[in-house]
Amino acid sequence: MEDINSVFSSLFSKRKLERDQGVKQLSEYLNNTNADNLHIIEEMLLRPFKIAENEWESTHGALLGAKAFIIRLKELNIDNKSEIFLEDVYKYCLEYLTDTEVRIRLAAGETLGSLCYLKGPEVYGHCNGYVLQLIKDNLERDSMETSSVFASDSGDEQSSPEPKGRVRRLSSDAAQIFHDTAGWKCLETSMKCLQFMVDGCGENFKPFITNDFLELLFQTLSHTNRFVRETGYYVLGSLVSCGTSCKGSAYNPFAAEHFGHHISKQLGIGLSDNWSQVRLASSECARKFLLSFESEEEREVFFPELLPKMCLNRYYIADGVRIYSQESWCRIVKENGRMFVKKYIDRFVQHYISQTKADNHAVREAACACIAELASKVDQAATKPYVSQLLQTLLDCFGDDSWPVRDAACLACGNFVLCF
């Protein structure tokens, strides 16, 4: 008992490093204990949940400990006492999904994910209505509340010495910055909880992938806040992984005849997002999505939508996006990259031209580099019909505000002069 008391002393500590160490110690202790001690551990884990005015650090440690304990139960026989413990943990986790402390909400989601891992999709089946409604409510409430905040701010226009147009512009800019970067209450953590449960269920989550479910998820992918969009793509990535483990089954929800084209369209939008974190999340999801298909024929259906975006991201300024996209390109098209660019040349050209007009200067620079690549690496017969269109685009880029864009456009023009 002395050993377990020291473990829980660390687990309920106010210091994060000690709580993390406590989780590690608990996992080691669980590997070398008997069934009688398991029930003692269950009681000790539940104690912080039952104290109304408890410090959040103890609750956080208890949730992390419960997660480690539940994962260990997968290898053991679960008796009635343990079933009661699991039911109690489940109820407390649902309560903590709306806690004021973000770390509590995240830990509650992780613990629900471990329950799905232990007991299967029945856990998600019981609470999916609540979790999805939590996401819906926060999507609607957040958009209304932030709109009202900036509407009330603009009400001071008449008393302001600034011109009305300037006040409106500043208010609009402030609203956009707020939407892009502010925290959004329980929305992001509720989505993380959903991701943990999808991961926990694995291939057994497949029956829950419905049109309504995907419509809600797609709303988060187009959300004005970048953190929400990023989390949404990670949830979608977990869904795709769950489908990957179903290879060979009769029904694949991500096939072209089901939800495949809807998903590839959303991935294409994410691969062109202004924020590099969102691009990286969607890049990871796109790789999982395309590699989830067993045959090249099934995969190639989505190439016109995704390959132009993936190809451009090979030149993106952010190292993580660029390197990951280069690796994805090699894994997906192998040695056939030039052949696929030639085959879908119209889609590539139109995407590159559109990206030279993007708000982000790094995107415009990457687009110029890709246009240069069309001149130097792709069959000239395929590129020739688009030369005048591409040259005009590059000439327009000579007037860009960003010097790296002008530089990239100059190099691309040189490639075209040499090749044509």
C-alpha positions as CSV (number, residue, x, y, z in Angstrom):
1,M,0.0,0.0,0.0
2,E,2.9,2.3,0.7
3,D,3.9,2.1,-3.0
4,I,0.5,2.9,-4.3
5,N,0.1,5.8,-1.9
6,S,3.3,7.4,-3.3
7,V,2.0,6.8,-6.9
8,F,-1.3,8.6,-6.1
9,S,0.6,11.4,-4.3
10,S,2.4,12.1,-7.6
11,L,-0.8,11.5,-9.7
12,F,-2.7,14.1,-7.7
13,S,0.1,16.6,-7.5
14,K,-0.2,20.3,-8.5
15,R,2.8,20.0,-10.8
16,K,2.3,18.6,-14.3
17,L,5.6,16.8,-14.4
18,E,4.8,14.9,-11.2
19,R,1.3,14.0,-12.6
20,D,2.9,12.7,-15.8
21,Q,5.3,10.7,-13.7
22,G,2.4,9.4,-11.6
23,V,0.7,8.1,-14.7
24,K,3.9,6.2,-15.7
25,Q,4.3,4.8,-12.2
26,L,0.6,3.7,-12.1
27,S,1.0,1.9,-15.4
28,E,4.1,0.0,-14.1
29,Y,2.3,-0.8,-10.8
30,L,-0.7,-2.2,-12.7
31,N,1.5,-4.6,-14.6
32,N,2.6,-6.3,-11.3
33,T,-0.6,-6.2,-9.1
34,N,-3.4,-8.6,-8.3
35,A,-7.2,-8.3,-8.7
36,D,-7.8,-7.3,-5.1
37,N,-5.5,-4.3,-5.5
38,L,-7.3,-3.3,-8.6
39,H,-10.5,-2.5,-6.7
40,I,-8.5,-0.4,-4.2
41,I,-7.1,1.6,-7.1
42,E,-10.6,2.1,-8.5
43,E,-11.7,3.6,-5.2
44,M,-8.7,5.9,-5.0
45,L,-9.2,7.1,-8.6
46,L,-12.8,8.0,-8.0
47,R,-12.1,10.1,-4.8
48,P,-11.3,13.4,-6.5
49,F,-14.4,13.2,-8.6
50,K,-16.6,13.0,-5.5
51,I,-15.2,16.1,-3.8
52,A,-17.2,19.2,-4.9
53,E,-14.5,21.9,-4.2
54,N,-11.6,19.8,-5.3
55,E,-8.5,21.3,-7.0
56,W,-8.5,20.9,-10.7
57,E,-5.1,19.3,-10.7
58,S,-6.3,16.3,-8.7
59,T,-9.2,15.8,-11.1
60,H,-6.9,16.0,-14.0
61,G,-4.6,13.4,-12.5
62,A,-7.5,11.1,-11.7
63,L,-8.7,11.3,-15.3
64,L,-5.2,10.5,-16.6
65,G,-4.9,7.6,-14.1
66,A,-8.4,6.3,-15.1
67,K,-7.4,6.3,-18.7
68,A,-4.2,4.2,-17.9
69,F,-6.2,1.9,-15.7
70,I,-9.0,1.3,-18.3
71,I,-6.4,0.5,-21.0
72,R,-4.9,-2.1,-18.6
73,L,-8.3,-3.6,-18.0
74,K,-8.4,-4.7,-21.7
75,E,-6.0,-7.6,-20.7
76,L,-8.0,-8.6,-17.6
77,N,-11.3,-10.0,-16.7
78,I,-13.8,-7.3,-15.7
79,D,-16.0,-8.2,-12.7
80,N,-19.1,-6.4,-11.3
81,K,-17.1,-4.0,-9.2
82,S,-15.0,-2.9,-12.1
83,E,-18.2,-2.5,-14.2
84,I,-19.6,-0.1,-11.6
85,F,-16.3,1.8,-11.7
86,L,-16.4,2.1,-15.5
87,E,-20.0,3.4,-15.3
88,D,-19.0,6.0,-12.7
89,V,-16.0,7.2,-14.8
90,Y,-18.2,7.4,-17.9
91,K,-20.7,9.7,-16.1
92,Y,-18.0,11.9,-14.7
93,C,-16.3,12.2,-18.0
94,L,-19.5,13.5,-19.7
95,E,-19.8,16.1,-16.9
96,Y,-16.2,17.2,-17.3
97,L,-16.6,17.8,-21.1
98,T,-18.0,21.2,-20.2
99,D,-15.5,22.0,-17.4
100,T,-14.0,25.5,-17.3
101,E,-10.5,24.1,-17.3
102,V,-9.4,23.1,-20.8
103,R,-7.0,20.4,-19.6
104,I,-9.9,18.7,-17.7
105,R,-12.0,18.7,-20.9
106,L,-9.2,17.2,-22.9
107,A,-8.4,14.5,-20.3
108,A,-12.1,13.6,-20.1
109,G,-12.2,13.1,-23.8
110,E,-9.1,10.9,-23.7
111,T,-10.7,8.8,-21.0
112,L,-13.9,8.4,-23.0
113,G,-11.7,7.3,-25.9
114,S,-10.1,4.6,-23.6
115,L,-13.6,3.4,-22.7
116,C,-14.4,3.0,-26.4
117,Y,-11.1,1.0,-26.7
118,L,-12.1,-1.2,-23.8
119,K,-15.9,-1.7,-24.4
120,G,-16.2,-1.0,-28.1
121,P,-18.7,1.2,-30.0
122,E,-21.5,0.8,-27.4
123,V,-19.9,3.6,-25.4
124,Y,-20.0,6.0,-28.3
125,G,-23.5,4.8,-29.1
126,H,-24.7,5.9,-25.6
127,C,-23.1,9.3,-25.7
128,N,-22.9,10.3,-29.3
129,G,-26.0,12.4,-29.2
130,Y,-24.7,14.4,-26.3
131,V,-21.2,14.9,-27.8
132,L,-22.5,15.9,-31.2
133,Q,-25.1,18.2,-29.7
134,L,-22.3,19.9,-27.7
135,I,-20.4,20.5,-31.0
136,K,-23.6,21.9,-32.7
137,D,-24.4,24.2,-29.8
138,N,-21.0,25.7,-29.6
139,L,-20.8,26.1,-33.4
140,E,-24.0,28.2,-33.3
141,R,-23.5,30.0,-30.1
142,D,-19.9,31.1,-30.8
143,S,-20.8,32.6,-34.2
144,M,-23.7,34.5,-32.7
145,E,-21.8,35.8,-29.7
146,T,-18.8,37.0,-31.6
147,S,-21.0,38.7,-34.1
148,S,-22.8,40.6,-31.3
149,V,-19.5,41.6,-29.8
150,F,-18.3,43.3,-32.9
151,A,-21.8,44.7,-33.8
152,S,-21.8,46.5,-30.4
153,D,-18.3,47.8,-31.0
154,S,-19.3,49.3,-34.3
155,G,-22.2,51.1,-32.5
156,D,-19.6,53.6,-31.3
157,E,-18.9,54.9,-34.8
158,Q,-20.9,58.1,-34.5
159,S,-19.0,59.2,-31.4
160,S,-15.6,58.3,-33.0
161,P,-13.6,61.0,-34.8
162,E,-12.4,58.5,-37.3
163,P,-14.1,58.3,-40.7
164,K,-16.9,55.8,-40.9
165,G,-15.3,53.7,-43.6
166,R,-12.1,53.4,-41.6
167,V,-14.0,52.4,-38.4
168,R,-15.9,49.7,-40.3
169,R,-12.7,48.4,-41.8
170,L,-10.9,48.3,-38.5
171,S,-13.9,46.5,-36.9
172,S,-13.9,44.0,-39.7
173,D,-10.2,43.3,-39.4
174,A,-10.4,42.9,-35.7
175,A,-13.3,40.5,-36.1
176,Q,-11.4,38.4,-38.5
177,I,-8.3,38.3,-36.3
178,F,-10.6,37.3,-33.3
179,H,-12.3,34.6,-35.3
180,D,-9.0,33.2,-36.6
181,T,-7.1,33.0,-33.3
182,A,-9.4,33.2,-30.3
183,G,-10.3,30.2,-28.1
184,W,-13.8,28.8,-28.8
185,K,-15.0,27.4,-25.5
186,C,-15.9,23.7,-25.6
187,L,-16.0,23.4,-29.4
188,E,-12.4,22.4,-30.0
189,T,-12.2,20.0,-26.9
190,S,-15.5,18.4,-27.8
191,M,-14.1,17.7,-31.3
192,K,-10.9,16.2,-29.7
193,C,-13.2,14.0,-27.6
194,L,-14.9,12.8,-30.8
195,Q,-11.5,12.1,-32.3
196,F,-10.4,10.1,-29.2
197,M,-13.6,8.0,-29.4
198,V,-13.2,7.3,-33.1
199,D,-9.6,6.2,-32.5
200,G,-10.8,4.0,-29.6
201,C,-13.6,2.3,-31.6
202,G,-11.3,1.7,-34.6
203,E,-12.9,-0.2,-37.5
204,N,-16.1,-0.6,-35.4
205,F,-16.9,3.0,-35.8
206,K,-17.8,2.5,-39.5
207,P,-21.6,2.2,-38.9
208,F,-21.7,5.7,-37.4
209,I,-20.2,7.3,-40.5
210,T,-23.5,8.7,-41.9
211,N,-24.4,11.7,-44.1
212,D,-25.6,13.7,-41.0
213,F,-22.3,13.0,-39.2
214,L,-20.2,14.1,-42.1
215,E,-22.2,17.2,-42.6
216,L,-21.6,18.3,-39.1
217,L,-17.9,17.5,-39.4
218,F,-17.7,19.5,-42.7
219,Q,-19.2,22.5,-40.9
220,T,-16.1,22.5,-38.6
221,L,-13.8,22.2,-41.6
222,S,-15.2,25.5,-43.0
223,H,-15.2,27.2,-39.6
224,T,-13.8,30.7,-39.3
225,N,-11.4,29.7,-36.5
226,R,-8.2,28.0,-37.6
227,F,-7.9,25.9,-34.5
228,V,-11.3,24.4,-35.1
229,R,-10.5,23.7,-38.7
230,E,-7.3,22.1,-37.8
231,T,-9.0,19.8,-35.2
232,G,-11.7,19.0,-37.7
233,Y,-9.1,17.6,-40.2
234,Y,-7.5,15.5,-37.4
235,V,-11.0,14.1,-36.7
236,L,-11.4,13.3,-40.4
237,G,-8.0,11.7,-40.4
238,S,-9.1,9.4,-37.6
239,L,-12.2,8.5,-39.5
240,V,-10.1,7.7,-42.6
241,S,-7.8,5.5,-40.4
242,C,-10.8,3.7,-39.1
243,G,-11.8,2.9,-42.7
244,T,-8.2,1.9,-43.6
245,S,-8.5,-0.9,-41.0
246,C,-11.6,-2.2,-42.9
247,K,-9.7,-3.1,-46.1
248,G,-11.3,-6.0,-47.8
249,S,-14.7,-5.5,-46.3
250,A,-17.8,-5.3,-48.5
251,Y,-18.6,-1.6,-47.6
252,N,-16.1,1.2,-47.7
253,P,-17.7,4.5,-46.7
254,F,-14.9,6.5,-48.4
255,A,-15.3,4.9,-51.8
256,A,-16.2,7.2,-54.7
257,E,-19.8,5.8,-54.8
258,H,-20.4,6.7,-51.2
259,F,-18.8,9.7,-49.4
260,G,-15.4,9.7,-51.2
261,H,-16.0,12.7,-53.4
262,H,-17.4,14.8,-50.6
263,I,-14.4,14.1,-48.5
264,S,-11.9,14.8,-51.3
265,K,-13.5,18.1,-51.9
266,Q,-13.1,19.1,-48.3
267,L,-9.5,17.9,-48.3
268,G,-8.8,20.0,-51.4
269,I,-10.1,23.1,-49.5
270,G,-7.9,22.3,-46.5
271,L,-4.8,21.7,-48.6
272,S,-5.2,25.3,-49.8
273,D,-5.9,26.9,-46.4
274,N,-4.2,30.1,-45.5
275,W,-2.9,28.7,-42.2
276,S,0.0,26.2,-42.4
277,Q,-1.2,24.2,-39.4
278,V,-4.5,23.5,-41.2
279,R,-2.6,22.6,-44.4
280,L,-0.5,20.1,-42.4
281,A,-3.5,18.5,-40.8
282,S,-5.3,18.2,-44.1
283,S,-2.1,16.9,-45.8
284,E,-1.9,14.1,-43.2
285,C,-5.5,13.3,-43.8
286,A,-5.2,13.4,-47.6
287,R,-2.3,10.9,-47.4
288,K,-4.3,8.5,-45.2
289,F,-7.3,8.9,-47.5
290,L,-5.5,8.1,-50.7
291,L,-3.4,5.3,-49.3
292,S,-6.6,3.7,-47.7
293,F,-7.6,2.3,-51.2
294,E,-6.1,-1.0,-52.2
295,S,-6.1,-0.4,-56.0
296,E,-4.6,2.4,-58.1
297,E,-7.9,2.7,-60.0
298,E,-9.9,3.5,-56.8
299,R,-7.2,6.0,-55.8
300,E,-6.9,7.8,-59.1
301,V,-10.6,8.8,-59.1
302,F,-9.6,11.5,-56.6
303,F,-6.4,12.6,-58.3
304,P,-7.9,15.6,-60.3
305,E,-9.1,17.1,-57.0
306,L,-6.2,16.5,-54.8
307,L,-2.9,16.1,-56.8
308,P,-2.7,19.8,-57.9
309,K,-2.9,21.0,-54.3
310,M,-0.5,18.3,-53.0
311,C,2.0,19.2,-55.8
312,L,1.9,22.9,-54.9
313,N,2.5,22.2,-51.2
314,R,5.8,20.6,-52.2
315,Y,7.1,24.2,-52.5
316,Y,5.3,25.7,-49.5
317,I,7.5,27.8,-47.3
318,A,6.6,26.0,-44.0
319,D,9.0,23.1,-43.5
320,G,6.5,20.7,-42.0
321,V,4.0,21.1,-44.9
322,R,6.7,21.1,-47.6
323,I,8.6,18.0,-46.4
324,Y,5.4,16.0,-45.6
325,S,3.9,16.9,-49.0
326,Q,7.1,15.8,-50.8
327,E,7.0,12.5,-49.0
328,S,3.3,12.0,-49.8
329,W,3.9,12.8,-53.4
330,C,6.6,10.1,-53.6
331,R,4.4,7.5,-51.8
332,I,1.2,8.1,-53.8
333,V,2.3,8.7,-57.4
334,K,5.7,7.0,-57.1
335,E,7.7,7.4,-60.4
336,N,4.6,8.5,-62.3
337,G,4.4,12.1,-61.2
338,R,5.1,13.7,-64.6
339,M,2.6,11.3,-66.2
340,F,-0.2,12.3,-63.9
341,V,0.6,16.1,-64.2
342,K,0.4,15.7,-68.0
343,K,-2.8,13.7,-67.7
344,Y,-4.6,16.3,-65.6
345,I,-2.6,19.3,-66.9
346,D,-5.7,21.5,-67.1
347,R,-6.5,21.1,-63.4
348,F,-2.9,21.8,-62.5
349,V,-2.7,25.0,-64.6
350,Q,-6.0,26.4,-63.3
351,H,-5.0,25.7,-59.7
352,Y,-1.6,27.3,-60.0
353,I,-3.0,30.4,-61.7
354,S,-5.7,30.7,-58.9
355,Q,-3.0,30.4,-56.2
356,T,-1.0,33.3,-57.7
357,K,-3.9,35.5,-56.5
358,A,-4.0,34.0,-52.9
359,D,-3.8,36.3,-49.9
360,N,-0.8,34.5,-48.5
361,H,2.5,35.6,-50.2
362,A,4.1,32.2,-49.5
363,V,1.3,30.5,-51.5
364,R,1.9,32.9,-54.4
365,E,5.6,32.2,-54.3
366,A,5.0,28.4,-54.3
367,A,2.6,28.8,-57.3
368,C,5.3,30.6,-59.3
369,A,7.7,27.8,-58.5
370,C,5.2,25.2,-59.7
371,I,4.6,27.1,-62.9
372,A,8.3,27.1,-63.5
373,E,8.3,23.3,-62.9
374,L,5.6,22.9,-65.6
375,A,8.0,24.5,-68.1
376,S,11.1,22.5,-67.2
377,K,9.8,19.1,-66.2
378,V,6.6,18.3,-68.0
379,D,6.2,17.3,-71.6
380,Q,6.2,20.5,-73.7
381,A,3.4,19.3,-76.0
382,A,1.1,19.1,-72.9
383,T,2.1,22.5,-71.6
384,K,2.2,24.4,-74.9
385,P,-1.5,25.3,-75.1
386,Y,-1.2,27.1,-71.8
387,V,2.0,29.0,-72.3
388,S,0.5,32.4,-73.1
389,Q,-1.9,32.1,-70.1
390,L,0.9,31.1,-67.7
391,L,3.2,33.8,-69.0
392,Q,0.6,36.5,-68.5
393,T,0.1,35.2,-64.9
394,L,3.8,35.4,-64.3
395,L,3.9,39.0,-65.7
396,D,1.2,40.0,-63.3
397,C,3.3,38.6,-60.5
398,F,6.1,41.0,-61.4
399,G,4.0,43.7,-59.7
400,D,3.5,41.7,-56.5
401,D,4.1,43.4,-53.1
402,S,6.4,40.6,-52.0
403,W,9.9,40.4,-53.4
404,P,10.2,36.6,-53.1
405,V,7.1,36.3,-55.3
406,R,8.6,38.7,-57.9
407,D,11.8,36.7,-57.8
408,A,10.0,33.3,-58.3
409,A,8.0,34.8,-61.2
410,C,11.2,36.0,-62.8
411,L,12.8,32.6,-62.6
412,A,9.7,30.9,-63.9
413,C,9.7,33.3,-66.9
414,G,13.3,32.4,-67.6
415,N,12.3,28.7,-67.7
416,F,9.6,29.4,-70.2
417,V,11.9,31.4,-72.4
418,L,14.4,28.6,-72.4
419,C,11.9,25.9,-73.1
420,F,9.5,27.6,-75.5
